[in-house]
């Protein structure tokens, strides 16, 4: 898959490195060209780098991984207002923090700001250290990755991406379920803030195949 990373932080690095290791084509986009180049070199030899817009143009799947207060600006810089994101699979891995308020999810906000993009919530329930594991396995079980979105084909692409990391995607339904996933992440973040180890996760134990 062709994946554009919109952002050059620790989450983008952890997931981008794993994506590159599993054979996906990666393009790093950041505001600072020098930063994106240095970042790409850390991820892998064949990883390209440039602006946010170039990363958005490159990727069939885009991973938005920036600070929450930078989301709107990053989407504008990626071409959201120009229709560049129409039809793109846009993965939101961002979180509200340990004590979220209100009912609107970040994923739904992103969907409004990037009209035409096929937004899927995924990869947000773990600390970035978890995504450095190859593969993420706990008590002998692959990590379950909750996802949600309104486009079936976009979710199928994200399920394939999750599987390529050795994990199992757990489809929770439409994008309005993102608030539940973000609140689950808030519990994990609260535990981390209270001193739990970075590789603390919630994993699903079930006899049902999914």
Secondary structure, DSSP 4 states (H G I P E B T S, - for coil): -EEEEE--SHHHHHHHHHHHHTT-EEEEE-SSHHHHHHHHHHH-TT-EEE-HHHHHHH-SEEEE-S-GGGHHHHHHHTTGGGTTTTT-EEEE-----SS--SS--HHHHHHHHSTT-EEEE-S-SS-GGGGGSSS-EETTEEPEEEEEES-HHHHHHHHHHHHHTT-EEEE--SGGGHHHHHHHHHHHHHHHHTT--TT-------SS--
